[in-house]
Amino acid sequence: MGLTVVWLLAAGLLAGQCASLLARHGTARLLGGVGLASFAVYTRGLSQAFAPAPPAWLFWPLLVLFWSGPLAGVLWLWVRFGYGAAPTSAQWGGRRTERQLLAPEDPLERVDRMAVGRGKASRKILAGKSCISAVVFGNPGSSKTTGLGLPVAAEWQGPLVATTVKASDFDAIYARRAELGPVWVLAPAGLPDRETACWSPVDYCVDAKAADRMAGWLADAAATAGDPKAAPWVEQAKYVIKGVLLAANLADGGITAFRRWLTLAEAAVDDVRSILADAGYKDVADDYAAPFQLHDDGVGSVKFTMATIARVYADEEVRATAARSDFTAEEFLDQCGTICLIASETDAVRFAPLLTAVTASVIHAAQSRYKETSRPLSPALGLVIDEAGNMFRYPALPRLLTSGRGMGIAALTIWHDLSQLISVLGREAAHTVVSASGMRVLLPGNGDLETLQLFSRLFGRAEVTKQSTTYSSGSVSRSEQTVETDLAPIHYLQQLPDFTAVVQYANLPPLRVKLRRTYVDRDLVALLNRKQNPNPMVPAPADPVKTGTADLIKPTR
């Protein structure tokens, strides 16, 4: 502080002399000496400090210049050697971090970028870079759907696959997605008063390679994750499922024949082998029959996987939704379409093989297109997988996240907690999912200790100064000590305020953001209400909730 005052006084004298010289008055005489003149410049005026007095129009600009020059130098040194340096301890990101994630309000100006909310400091939309994927951990009731899943789905400009457990969630964004391209709603159990699209895994299997892929997706989704003992039998089951899929396609038996032959197991061997051999697929026929020659335990394990897949189509209404395919993955990509997969909480696990197969077929089509063109999809393919732990059993997810960005594929996967992710994919694959997702998001109220510990350790430890006071024999001594503590303790992460999230993006410090709920955020409300229910298959809401700027269905989650 003392140096600052000295510099201000000296700058006044220096500016006065320079102004006098530039005005050709010569060197000015200081009235009352250096001390009095330096104070008189600011308190009594130039005529009381200098003789002759320098012109004011020249003096004041020079004074500002002398003031700002050293200040600019100090700021430059601060930025160059202090502000720009890496912090020595963990810290929360602020405006500087938010500036690196700022995104335009208009979704058309941030194509292929997933927005995670509004910054606490800037109140602006924050989004990852192009095709950066995100992993979200949030319990039911944490606004994971209305605050993250639906906003990303509504604003995504490219083809989109979205999953949800409630049709009312998708009602809110149907009109918006219909503006971009065709929308196919797949609900294996059907939806009341709604017409849905059909998709059949049998129709996909036009040749042996396609049947092999489909068998792999179905079997992997039906398998128990992280069980090394089950892996060999799942591989054997794939041969059986492949043969049955291809035979059902060749015989035009559709999903009914597929399920019947799976249920019959070895009793259907003669029929299936005959169909495959007659069509020239002798190798496929031999591979199909081989697993039934295993020992009893092996055959039992293979049958278990087959039964899990057959159970998906146990109900007649489910088989009706798989009687044909209303679209192909290639048509979906070409037309910038939307596929919405809907299964209730009670049916999601049962239908996981089917839901996974639909999504996997789209991913494969996108990857194949990249291989053919050597260019990423533009606009990119978006995957918004809500309730991923129940609806998406895809062991290749870690590989997709590590390579998808270069192909034009971005995924937002929403899990209840890390424990659920581990139970689905296994521990090593689960940690790869977290690491390969450029954005890691934690929502309020998570009670899984492993999830909270992950984020607490990921955010690091901060240095804090603790003061202590000691009273002894009438004297008081005070001391300070620098100690390390968690930047985000477990209790803090568990008790996040409603409608907020903590986000850790790439190598940036963690941020606290405000979720953009579809029925509150003004930009989203305006976007979702530009068209009024253009889909005749989805009835208009009878009693929309007033938002203040527009009428919109308010989802229950």
N, C-alpha and C positions, 0 to 999 in steps of 0.2 A: 504493500500500500504506500509506504514512504517513497519508494522509487518512482511510483506512478505520479505522485504529487510533484516530486522534483522534476520529472520529465515535462509535466504540463507547464510548470513555471518557466523552465528553460525554453520550451517550444514557443512560448509567447514572446520572450525576448528575441529569439532567433528569427521568428517570423517578422517582428517589427523592424529589425535591422535589414533583413532581406527586402522587405517591402520598400523601405526608405531608399535603398540602393537602386532597386529596379525603377523607382519613380524619379531617380536622378536627383535626390535630395542630399545625397552624401550619407556619411555615417551619422546616425541619430545619437544624441546625447541622452543618457539615462538620467531622469529626474529623480533625485533622492537616493541614488545608488542602485546597485543590482537588486537588493532585497525589496526595497519599496517599489521599484519600477516593475518587478515581476508580478507583485500582487496588484498593482494599480492597473495593469493591462486588463484584468478581469473584473475589477471592482469599481474603478473610477473613470476608465476610458483611456484611449490612446494618447490624448493630449496631456494627460497627467502622468504619463510614463515616458514619453519620448519628446525630444525637441530637436528638430521639428517633428510633428506627428506624421507618421506614414499614412497614405490614403487607406481608408477602411476597406474599399472594394478590392484592394490588393492584399491587405493584411490578413483578412479572414480566410480566403481560399488557401493562402500559404500556411496558415495555422492548422487548417484541416488536413492539409497534405503532410505536415510534420507530425500530426497526431496519428494519421492512418498508416503512414509508412512503417513505423516500427510494429504497429499492431498487425499489419499484414504479414510482416516477417515472422512474428511470433506464431500466428495462425498457420503459416506454411510449415514451420518447424514442428508444430503440434501434429498436423496432418501427416507430415513426412515421417516423423520418428515416433510419434505417440499414438495418435488417433487411428492411424492405419495399421498399427502393429497388432499382431495377434494377442488377444487377452491372455494374461497369465493364469486366470481361473475362469470357470464357467460363468456365463451371464445370460440373462434373458435378452432376446433380440428386441430392438426398438424401432424407431423410424428408419434408421439406416438399414436394418435388415429388411424391413417391410418394403423399402424402395426397390430392392432387388426382386421382389415378387409382385410388384404392382401390375395390375392388368386393366385394360380398358373396360368400361362399363358395358359396352356393346359386345355381345357374344361373337358377332361377325368379325370383330377386330382381335379376338383371341382364340382363333380356331385351333383345335387340338390341345387346348390347355384346360386343365381341371381346376376350377376355383374351389377353395376350401373354406372361404368365409371372408369377413372384413377385418382388417387390422384394427387392433385396439387403439393404436396411436393415430393412424392416418384415416381410419374409417373407410378406406378404399378396398376394392376387391383384390384379394391376393390369390395368385394361381401359380402352379408350377410351370416350368418351361414346356415346350412342345413335346407331347407324347410321354410325359413323365407319369408313371403309375403311382397309385396311392394305396396304402393299407390302413384300415380304420378299425379301431376297437371300441365298440359301444354296445351297451346293454339295451334291451327293449325299453323305450321311454326316454332314451337319451337324445332324441331328435336325429338319430342316425339316418333315417329315411327322409324325413321332411327337411332336414338341415344340410344333408350332404348328397345322398343318393339321387333324390328327385331333382335338385338344382343342377347337378352335373348332367343328368339325363336330358333335362329340358334344354340346356344350352349347348349340348354337343352337336356339332355341325355335320358329322359324318355318320355312317351306319352305326347302329347301336344295338347291343343285346343287354337287356335289363331283366333282373329277377326281383320278385317281391312276393310277400305272403298275403297281400291284401289287394283286391282289385280296385278298391277305392283309392289306393295310393296312385295307381297308374291313371285313373280317371283325370287326375289333376294335370297331367302332362300329355294326354292323348292328342289333343288338338294341336299342340305345339309340334309334336313329332310327326303328325300327319301333314304339316306344312312342308316337311323336308322330303317325305317319300312314303311309300306304303307301310302300313303297320300290321303286323301279324301278332295276335294275342294267342298264346298257347297255354291252355289250362287243362291238364290231363283229366281232372275230375269235373271239368265243365264249370260254368259260371251261371248263376241264376239270371234269367232275363237277358242274357248276352250270348251272342253268337261268337264262336271262337274258330281259329284256324286249325288245320290238321297238319301233322308231320309224322312220317313213318320212317323208322330206321331201316326197314326192309327195302323201301324204295331207294334208299341211298346206296344199297349194295348192288350196283350194276355190274360189278366184276369182282374178282377175287381180292384185288388190292383194297377196294372200297370196303368189302366185307371184313377184311383183316383189320382195317382201321376202326370200323364200327364195333367189332367184337372187342377190341382193346379198350375202347372208351367205356363200353357197357360193363365189361368185367372189372376194370380198375375201379369204376365208381361203385361197384357192388362189393368190393373186397374190403377187408378190415385193414385199416392203415397201420403201418409200422409193425406188422407181424411178419417177421422173416420166414416163419414156418409155413405161412399160408401162401407165400409168393409162388412156389413151384406149382401148386394146385391151381392157382389163378391162371398161370400161363397155360396149363393143360386145358382149363375151361375155355380159354380163348379159341382153341382149335375147334371145340365143339360148337361154340356160339357162332364162329365164322361159318362153319359148314351149314348150320341151320339157317342163318340169315341168307346166305347165297341160294340155298335150296328153296326157301320161301319166296325169294324174288323170281327165280327161274320158273317155279310152278304157279306163279301168280296167286299164291296162297295168302299173301299179305301177313298182317300181324297175327291173325288168328292161327294160321299154320305155324308161324314162328313160336308162339306161346305153346301150342299143343305139342310140338316136337320137343321143346325144352322140358315140358312137364313129363312126357313119356320117357325121356332119357334114352337108355339103351333099347327100349322097345320100339323106338322109331328109327333105329340104325338102318334097317333094310330099305325103308322108304327114302330116307334122306340120301343114302349112298347111291341108290339107283338114279335119283334125280341128278345128282352131281356128276356121276359117271356118264350118263347119257348126254350131258351137256359138254362133256370134254374136260371136266375138272376132276380127274382121277386122283391127283395129289391131294386136293382139298378133301376129297372123300376119304382117302386113307388117313389123313391127319384127323379128320372128324371122328373116325371110329376108334382110333388108337387109345385115347384116354379111358375108354370103357374096359380095356384089358388090364388096367392097373389093379393093384391089390385093393381090398375092400375099403381101407381107410382113404386111399387116394381117390377112388371113385366117389366115396361119400363127400369128400371135400369139393370135388368138381361139381357134383350134383348140388351142393349148397350154393355155389355161385350161380348155377343155372336157375335154381329155384328163386333166388333173390331177384334175378332179372325177370323171370316169368311172373313173379308176384306184382310187378309194376302194371301188368296188363290183365290182372285177375278180373277186374270189373268190366262189364260190357260197355259202359260209357267211356272208359279209358280206351278200350280198343277202338271205339268209334272215332276218337280224336286221332288215332294212328292208322285209320283206314286208307289214307292217301297222304300225299305231300302237296300242300298248296304253293310251295315255293322251294327253290334250291338255294344253297348258300351263295352260289355265284349270282343268282338274280338279286338276292338280298344286298350284296355288295354293289352291284351295278346300279341299283335303283336307290341307293342311300336309304335303305329300309330300316325298320325298327322291329325287333323281335322282343316281345315281353313274355316272360315265363312266369306263370302264377301258380303257386301251390300253397295251400294253407299250412299252418304250423304243424298240424297233425299228419299231413300227407307229404311234407317236403322230403323227409328222409326216404320214404318209400319210393318217391318219384325221382330221387337223385340220379339214378342211372340214365333215365330218359332226358332229364333237364341238362345233365352234363354232356350227353351225346349231342344234343342240339347245339350247345355252345361250342363244343369241341369241333364239330363239323364246320362251323363258321370260322373258327380260328385256323383250321387247316386250309380252308379256301383262301384266307388272307395270306397265309404263309406261302401257299403255292403260287399265288399271284405275284408275290414279291420275288420268288425264285424265277418266275418267267420274265419279269420286267426289270429286275434289279433295281427297282424304285419302290420306296415305301408308299403305302396307300395314302392318298390325299383327296379329301380329308380322311383322317385316320379312323380306324375301327375303334369304337369305344365299348368297353365291357363294364357295366355297373352291376356288380354282383352283391346284392343285399342278401343277408342270411346265408353267406357263403358256406358256413360250416354245415348247413343242412341241405343246401341245394346244389352245391358245386363240388363234386368229388373228382378232382382233376390232378393227378400226380405230376403232370408236366407243368404245373403252374410256376414253379421256380424257374424253369428254363424259359418259359414265356416271358416272365418279368425281366430276365436278364438280356433277352434278345429282341423283345417285342418293339422297343422304341425305334430301332433301326428299320423295322418292317412297317411301321405305321400302325401299331397296336398299343393301346393304353388301357389299363385295367384299374378300376376302383373296386377293391374287395373289402367287404364289411363283415367283420367277425365279432362275436360276443367278447372274446378275450383270447389271450395267447394260448391258454390251455385248450380251448376248442380248436384252434389252428393246429396245435401239436397233435391232437387226437385224430385229426383228419389226414394230415400229411406226414406225420412223424416229426421228431424234434429237429433234426438237421435241416430238413426241407422247410420247416416252419421258420427257422432263423434266416434261411435264404430268402424267403418271401419278404420278411421284414427288411432285410438288408437291400434287396434288389428293388424295393419300392422306394422311389425317390422321396415321397411324402409319407410320413408316419404320423397318424392322427389318433389322439386319445380323447374320448368324450367323457362327460361327467358320470359319476356314480359307479365306476367300474370297481367291482369287489374282488377281482382275481389278483391275488398277491403277486403271482409271477408276472402278470401284465404290468402292474404298478412298479415292480422292481426293475423291469426292463426299461421303462421310460425314465425312471429316476436315475439309473446308471447311465443311460444314453445321454441324458442332459448334463451329467458330470457334477463336479463338486466346486463350490465357490469359496473364496476366501472372505471371511468376515472378521471384523475387529470387535473383540469383546472387552468391555471395561469392568474393572473390579475395584472396589473401595474397601480399605481395611482401616478399622478403628482400633487404636491401641494406646493406652496410657495417655489419653487426652489428645493424641495426634491422629491425623487422618492422612492416609497414603492412597494414592490412586495409581493404577497401572493399566496398560493396554496390552492385549495379546491377539495376534492374528491366528485364527484357527480355520480349519476346513470343515464345511458342512455340505450336505446335499443341496444343490440348487433347487430341486423340486422334491421335497420329502414325500414319502408315500402318502401321508395323511393329506397333504395339499393336493396331490393328483386325484385322490379319491373324492375329495370334497370340492371339485371344480364347480363354479356356479352353473346353473341351468343355461342352456343355449350357448355355451362357450366350448372351446376345444383348445388343446395344446397341440401344436404342429411343429415337427422337426423336419426341415427340408434339406436334403443333401448334406452339405457341410456347413450350413448356416446355424447360428444360435437358435434355440427354440423360441416359438412365438405363441402368444395367446390371442386367439381370434374369436370373433363373434360369428355364429352360424347364420347363414342366409336361409331362413325358413321360407318355404314356398308361399305361405299365406301371410307373411309379414314384410319381407324385403320388397321394397317398392319396385325395383327393377324386375324382379321375378314375377310379381303380381301383374305388372303391365305386360310382360312377355306372354304369360300364360293365359291372359284374357283377350288377346288380339282377335281370336276366333271363338265362336260360341258353339261347341259341341258339334263338329262337322260329321261325326261318325254315327250313322243311324243304328249301328249295332250296340252302341253304349247309350243308355237312356240319360237324358239331361237330369241334373240334380233337382230335386223338388224344392229344397230349402237351402240355398247357398248361404254361406256365412258372410256377413258384411266385413270387409277388411278396411274400409275407409277410403280406398282408392279404386276398388273393383270388387266384383262378386266372385268368389272362388270357393270350391269345395275345400273344406278344412279336413285333411286326413286325420285319422284317429291316432296315428303315431307321430 
